[in-house]
């Protein structure tokens, strides 16, 4: 199948680290993505990782990829109130001829003081 | 620099009515997508297009039709709206399948 699974909610205290997890089903997916959706807006690409990488770091963001378990995570260091949003994991599965961008259900991150 | 523009932004339809949602992009992108977003279900792909004149079914195509007569436009049609089609619809475009997808602001559709 093409299911991408995420937990729906995460609540963290401002200044702590947030870890958002995702599992995907297509082991042949070559690119995996994290998109961010702020209230009332469309999605924006946050970061991505190639399947031949284990980790990618970009300022406060760290993406970890475990291909064996088909598990992807996004860590946000020093989480701020402006990070409150819905975060979507996405893949481009082989089953779609690598043409379809498939999203998970999204994780709503709430940052509180 | 408009990016991806969706019209309309809001619409209320009666059951059985028809309507067309328009998506326009000015980035010369080949790929375009239509998604619907429902609480707890994330974004589900309705239809997509890999170039002018082409369309293909996504995960939830039933009840929808699409056309890509011009490269910059991707139209989503509902021939006979049903309450189950109440949702927020997003259009996106990208240069290619692995390139960054750019999203419109969404269309909130309510079918009563």
Interface residues (C-beta under 8 A of the other chain):
Chain A: X2 X4 X6 X8 X30 X31 X35 X40 X41 X42 X43 X44 X45 X88 X92 X98 X99 X100 X101 X102 X103 X104 X105 X106
Chain B: X4 X31 X33 X35 X40 X41 X42 X43 X44 X45 X48 X50 X56 X58 X59 X90 X92 X94 X97 X98 X100 X101 X103 X104 X105 X106
